[in-house]
Every structure is written in structure tokens, then in C-alpha cells.
Amino acid sequence: MHLKTEDTVEVIAGADKSTRGKIILIDRPAGKVLVEGVNRVRKHVRRSQKHPQGGRLSKEMPISISNVLLVCPSCGQPTRTGVRIEKDGSKNRFCKKCGSAIGLISSAKR
């Protein structure tokens, strides 16, 4: 899993297929991600002090991490990612389509 929060991803399977959004939360043990604007459900809420109106709220639910692909910032296409180990020992993510670096995974160990 080479995904981080605030990455832009595209959904590749399910009802929201080909929808793009930012990752809000990653649940690594469960293998789920929460993507902004994807897999929205209605939650019925009783009137309370927090919700004085009550009614139906719309919220996102998690989807499987295997159903999303990272969108490369340079080429703008959904792509698989790889890891490169640089000469200084740091690890970087890279796009498998265009080969450009996406971001740092871990810095050099001393």
C-alpha cells in the first residue's frame, strides 16, 4: 500500500467507478480507505442538541483499498506505484506509467 492521506485517487470498481477524490482516512489493518465524495450513504439522525433539526445526513463510508488507484500528479492518469531506493538510502514512490517521482516514503537511515 503506497497510499497516503491527501492523495488523489480514482475508484476503479463499484458503484462510484471512475470517480476521483482525496483520501481522508486510511485504515491499514482493515484494508479500507475513506475517499471524499465516494460511497455516500444516508444516516438517519434523531433530534438532539447536536442536531436540533434531525433528519437524514449524508456521509462517506470506507471502501476497499484494492478498489482505488493513485492518480499521478504529473501525467494525471490513474497508475500503479513502485518504490525506488535512492543513493542516499531514502525511499520514493514513482509512477509506473511515466516514471516520475510522486513522493517520499521514508528518509535516509543513519
C-alpha positions as a Python dict, from the first residue, in 0.01 Angstrom:
ca = {
    (1, 'M'): (0, 0, 0),
    (2, 'H'): (176, 311, -122),
    (3, 'L'): (-109, 548, -40),
    (4, 'K'): (-111, 842, 200),
    (5, 'T'): (-381, 1076, 322),
    (6, 'E'): (-443, 1377, 93),
    (7, 'D'): (-350, 1167, -216),
    (8, 'T'): (-588, 1192, -510),
    (9, 'V'): (-724, 853, -612),
    (10, 'E'): (-966, 717, -871),
    (11, 'V'): (-1220, 445, -793),
    (12, 'I'): (-1178, 151, -1033),
    (13, 'A'): (-1464, -76, -917),
    (14, 'G'): (-1810, -47, -767),
    (15, 'A'): (-2098, 198, -797),
    (16, 'D'): (-1870, 506, -793),
    (17, 'K'): (-1640, 378, -1067),
    (18, 'S'): (-1420, 645, -1237),
    (19, 'T'): (-1484, 897, -957),
    (20, 'R'): (-1184, 1092, -828),
    (21, 'G'): (-1139, 1222, -476),
    (22, 'K'): (-891, 1283, -196),
    (23, 'I'): (-817, 1026, 71),
    (24, 'I'): (-948, 1138, 410),
    (25, 'L'): (-853, 836, 622),
    (26, 'I'): (-668, 506, 577),
    (27, 'D'): (-748, 201, 792),
    (28, 'R'): (-448, -22, 716),
    (29, 'P'): (-541, -325, 934),
    (30, 'A'): (-886, -347, 772),
    (31, 'G'): (-756, -258, 423),
    (32, 'K'): (-1007, 28, 379),
    (33, 'V'): (-984, 391, 269),
    (34, 'L'): (-1224, 680, 317),
    (35, 'V'): (-1241, 888, -2),
    (36, 'E'): (-1402, 1231, -19),
    (37, 'G'): (-1734, 1219, -207),
    (38, 'V'): (-1730, 842, -269),
    (39, 'N'): (-1964, 572, -131),
    (40, 'R'): (-2206, 820, 28),
    (41, 'V'): (-2487, 681, 242),
    (42, 'R'): (-2780, 839, 426),
    (43, 'K'): (-2773, 821, 804),
    (44, 'H'): (-3097, 890, 987),
    (45, 'V'): (-3040, 1110, 1291),
    (46, 'R'): (-3278, 1171, 1579),
    (47, 'R'): (-3321, 1529, 1702),
    (48, 'S'): (-3072, 1623, 1972),
    (49, 'Q'): (-2877, 1926, 2091),
    (50, 'K'): (-2601, 1843, 1845),
    (51, 'H'): (-2851, 1801, 1557),
    (52, 'P'): (-3156, 2013, 1650),
    (53, 'Q'): (-3320, 1960, 1311),
    (54, 'G'): (-3267, 1584, 1293),
    (55, 'G'): (-3336, 1412, 961),
    (56, 'R'): (-3101, 1246, 713),
    (57, 'L'): (-2729, 1316, 698),
    (58, 'S'): (-2512, 1217, 405),
    (59, 'K'): (-2171, 1073, 491),
    (60, 'E'): (-1891, 875, 327),
    (61, 'M'): (-1827, 512, 411),
    (62, 'P'): (-1497, 326, 365),
    (63, 'I'): (-1420, 126, 51),
    (64, 'S'): (-1161, -144, -6),
    (65, 'I'): (-811, -21, -79),
    (66, 'S'): (-795, -258, -377),
    (67, 'N'): (-1072, -59, -549),
    (68, 'V'): (-870, 262, -582),
    (69, 'L'): (-568, 366, -788),
    (70, 'L'): (-341, 661, -719),
    (71, 'V'): (-365, 945, -973),
    (72, 'C'): (-18, 1059, -1079),
    (73, 'P'): (27, 1436, -1026),
    (74, 'S'): (246, 1476, -1337),
    (75, 'C'): (64, 1269, -1602),
    (76, 'G'): (-285, 1288, -1445),
    (77, 'Q'): (-369, 921, -1505),
    (78, 'P'): (-455, 651, -1253),
    (79, 'T'): (-149, 436, -1214),
    (80, 'R'): (19, 167, -1011),
    (81, 'T'): (311, 279, -799),
    (82, 'G'): (653, 141, -725),
    (83, 'V'): (931, 214, -478),
    (84, 'R'): (1277, 336, -566),
    (85, 'I'): (1564, 334, -319),
    (86, 'E'): (1780, 639, -383),
    (87, 'K'): (2159, 652, -342),
    (88, 'D'): (2128, 827, -6),
    (89, 'G'): (1908, 542, 125),
    (90, 'S'): (1570, 718, 110),
    (91, 'K'): (1262, 554, -42),
    (92, 'N'): (1048, 732, -302),
    (93, 'R'): (720, 641, -471),
    (94, 'F'): (714, 660, -850),
    (95, 'C'): (455, 633, -1127),
    (96, 'K'): (482, 313, -1330),
    (97, 'K'): (338, 485, -1641),
    (98, 'C'): (553, 797, -1674),
    (99, 'G'): (832, 713, -1426),
    (100, 'S'): (816, 1043, -1237),
    (101, 'A'): (866, 1062, -861),
    (102, 'I'): (546, 1107, -657),
    (103, 'G'): (671, 1149, -303),
    (104, 'L'): (896, 1040, -21),
    (105, 'I'): (805, 727, 177),
    (106, 'S'): (1091, 728, 427),
    (107, 'S'): (1405, 934, 467),
    (108, 'A'): (1759, 802, 469),
    (109, 'K'): (1857, 587, 766),
    (110, 'R'): (2172, 677, 953),
}
